[in-house]
Amino acid sequence: MTLSGSLWMSPPADISINCDEIHVWRAQIDLLAHRVPYLLQILSEDEKERAKRFQFQKDRERFIVVRSLLRAILSRYVNVEANQLRFCYGPYGKPAMDTSTGYEVFRFNLSHSYELALYAIAYNREVGIDVELNRPIIEVDQIVERFFSIREKSIFRAMPSKLKHKAFLTCWTRKEAYLKARGTGLSLAFDQFDVSLVPGEPTKLLDSRIESPDTVLWSIQELYPGHNYVAALAFEGEEWQLKCFDLSE
């Protein structure tokens, strides 16, 4: 299944999620910058402390908006006030619903790049999401040679130059989403698994040297969140339906 821009829709007033569904939400972060003083009050004390550590005001404001929107979105599913939600964190920092709340079956992940934020919500299956602005990156070849797998490097080198930048971002977001879904972050090396990266070809986890059944247990899906952005979603299992909501609609 693929996702086109026309599939983004307004979220319903009352929302629920089935076990075979994955919901993706998108938001324009900077549209809410004027509400930062209010949104700050939704955050927990540790989130407020994290916000203070940002050196630049723009980054601080974006963090506040992104985290408060996460709380606002999750509150729709569990019918709890956004400021009352409690999170716990995995060994590599992946956030989850605190097990003491009884809502740990709701799994989520988030990513943001410049003005856009994406949120993935699932029921009792792990998810990871990554989004990147399609902007010039001078060191693409060096990054590929340092981080990508042997298979991916070979495919990348053989590509026409005009496709390489998009292929790099395609590969990077898929790898990031997969590692975020697993909850390992960069503790696992990028070269320990292979993803498809040729623009236009099916999105797939091709091989994994992490665990042998990974290509069956995990799926990756390309997303189309908006003009000039590249994104990917990774999740457990193969049976799924995707619903995409736009908070600005």
Buried (B, 14 or more C-beta within 10 A) or exposed (E): EEBEEEEBEEBEEEEEBEEEBBBBBBBBBBEBBEEBEEBBEBBBEEBBEBBEEBEEEEEBBBBBBBBBBBBBBBBBBBEBEBEEBEBEEEEBEBBBBBEEBEBEBBBBBBBBBBBBBBBBBBBEBBBBBBBBBBEEBEEBBEBBEEBBBEBBBEBBEEBEEEBBBBBBBBBBBBBBBBBBBBBBBEEBEBBBBBBBBBBEEEBBBBBBEBEEEBBEBBBBBBBBBBEEBBBBBBBBBEEBEBBBBBBEE
